[in-house]
């Protein structure tokens, strides 16, 4: 069963544990479990993730927080995105805190990897343990992560441009060698 970007968007808009959903359970397919919590998995098997991840997705309108690419345009784009942890998974207390979760495209998520900006933050904004990040910490962390992803993107692009130029040069040299050689048997 394929999931549509519209279904994801509807779920993301309703992804707040303190609300009842959008009011149209038939259309939105947001249902509550026996304990009264939102149960997205019952709506669609694709929704096998935490509500906090959807809240993180919703905050930036379904776009990659690093390159601002809209990730809700079609299912192929959606499959290429990931819930990214601004501070890496080593910070277990905030692993699923919605201020630590953002939506990133596959390229940006790969570029960021396990980057930890916490040591670079001003002392009053550093995460020092506990279950929560503040909105102010989130903004400062996101700013440093965006800067690092941009730096890594430029570095990777220069490296790839150089590699492609070199490879194309080798290909042209090889083609020249082949055209200059007399056919076998002469």
C-alpha positions in Angstrom: 0.0 0.0 0.0 1.6 3.3 -1.1 1.6 6.3 1.1 0.9 9.6 -0.4 2.6 12.9 0.5 -0.8 14.2 1.3 -1.3 11.5 3.9 2.0 12.4 5.4 1.2 16.1 5.4 -2.2 15.4 7.1 -0.5 13.3 9.7 2.2 15.8 10.3 -0.4 18.6 10.8 -2.2 16.4 13.4 0.9 15.1 15.0 0.5 16.7 18.4 -0.2 14.4 21.3 -2.3 17.2 23.0 -4.9 17.5 20.2 -7.6 15.2 19.0 -6.5 15.3 15.4 -7.9 17.4 12.6 -11.6 16.5 13.4 -12.0 14.4 10.2 -10.8 11.0 11.2 -12.1 9.4 8.0 -10.1 11.7 5.8 -7.1 12.1 8.0 -7.0 8.5 9.3 -5.5 9.7 12.6 -6.8 7.3 15.3 -6.2 6.9 19.0 -5.0 3.7 20.6 -6.6 2.2 23.8 -4.6 4.6 26.0 -5.8 7.6 24.1 -2.5 8.3 22.3 -2.4 9.0 18.6 -1.8 5.7 16.7 -0.5 6.5 13.2 0.5 2.9 12.5 -3.1 1.9 12.5 -3.8 4.5 9.8 -1.0 3.3 7.6 1.9 0.9 8.0 4.4 3.6 6.8 3.8 5.5 10.1 6.1 3.3 12.1 7.8 6.2 13.9 7.3 8.5 16.9 4.9 11.4 17.0 7.8 13.6 18.1 9.4 13.0 14.6 6.3 14.2 12.9 6.3 17.4 15.1 9.9 18.0 14.0 8.9 17.5 10.4 5.9 19.8 10.7 8.0 22.7 12.2 9.7 23.2 8.9 6.8 22.5 6.5 8.1 19.2 5.1 11.3 20.8 3.7 14.9 19.8 4.4 16.1 22.0 7.2 19.5 22.3 5.6 19.0 22.9 1.9 15.2 23.8 2.1 14.3 21.3 -0.6 10.6 20.3 -0.4 10.5 16.7 0.5 6.8 16.2 0.3 6.4 16.6 -3.5 6.2 12.9 -4.4 6.7 9.5 -2.9 10.2 9.1 -4.3 11.4 12.3 -2.7 9.7 11.3 0.5 11.5 8.0 0.6 14.8 9.8 0.3 14.3 11.8 3.4 15.2 11.0 7.0 14.4 12.2 10.5 17.7 13.7 11.6 18.9 14.3 15.1 20.4 17.7 15.4 22.5 16.6 18.3 23.7 13.0 17.5 22.2 9.8 19.0 24.9 9.7 21.7 22.7 12.2 23.6 20.2 9.5 24.6 18.1 11.8 26.9 16.9 13.8 24.0 17.0 11.1 21.3 13.3 11.6 20.6 12.8 15.1 21.9 10.9 17.0 19.1 13.3 20.0 19.4 16.1 17.6 18.5 14.3 16.1 15.5 14.2 17.6 12.0 13.5 16.5 8.5 16.5 16.2 6.2 17.0 15.0 2.6 19.3 12.0 2.1 22.2 14.2 0.8 22.2 16.6 3.7 21.7 13.8 6.3 24.7 12.0 4.9 26.8 15.2 4.9 25.9 16.0 8.5 26.4 12.4 9.8 27.4 12.5 13.5 28.4 16.2 13.6 28.2 17.4 17.2 28.0 21.1 17.5 27.3 21.1 21.3 31.0 21.9 22.2 30.9 24.9 19.8 27.8 26.5 21.4 28.1 29.3 23.9 28.1 27.9 27.4 24.6 29.2 28.2 23.2 27.3 25.2 25.0 24.0 25.5 23.0 20.9 26.2 24.1 19.6 29.6 21.7 16.7 30.1 18.1 16.2 30.8 15.0 15.3 28.7 14.5 18.7 27.0 16.0 21.2 24.6 14.7 24.7 24.6 13.6 26.5 21.4 16.6 28.8 21.8 19.0 25.9 22.0 17.3 24.3 18.9 17.8 27.5 16.9 21.5 27.8 17.9 22.2 24.1 17.2 20.3 24.3 13.8 22.3 27.4 12.8 25.6 25.6 13.4 24.5 22.4 11.7 23.4 24.3 8.6 26.7 26.0 8.5 28.6 22.7 8.8 26.4 21.0 6.2 27.0 23.9 3.8 30.8 23.7 4.4 30.8 19.9 3.8 28.6 20.3 0.7 31.1 22.8 -0.8 34.1 20.6 0.1 32.4 17.5 -1.4 31.4 19.4 -4.5 35.0 20.6 -5.1 36.3 17.1 -4.6 33.8 15.6 -7.0 34.3 18.4 -9.6 38.1 17.6 -9.5 37.5 13.9 -9.7 35.1 14.3 -12.7 37.6 16.6 -14.5 40.4 14.1 -14.0 38.2 11.2 -15.1 37.0 13.1 -18.2 40.6 13.9 -19.0 41.6 10.3 -18.8 38.7 9.3 -21.1 39.7 11.9 -23.7 43.3 10.7 -23.5 42.2 7.1 -24.0 39.9 8.0 -26.9 42.9 9.9 -28.6 45.1 6.9 -28.1 42.6 4.6 -29.7 42.1 6.9 -32.8 45.9 7.3 -33.2 46.7 3.6 -33.3 46.8 1.8 -36.6 44.3 -1.1 -36.8 45.7 -4.5 -35.8 47.4 -6.4 -38.6 49.1 -3.4 -40.4 
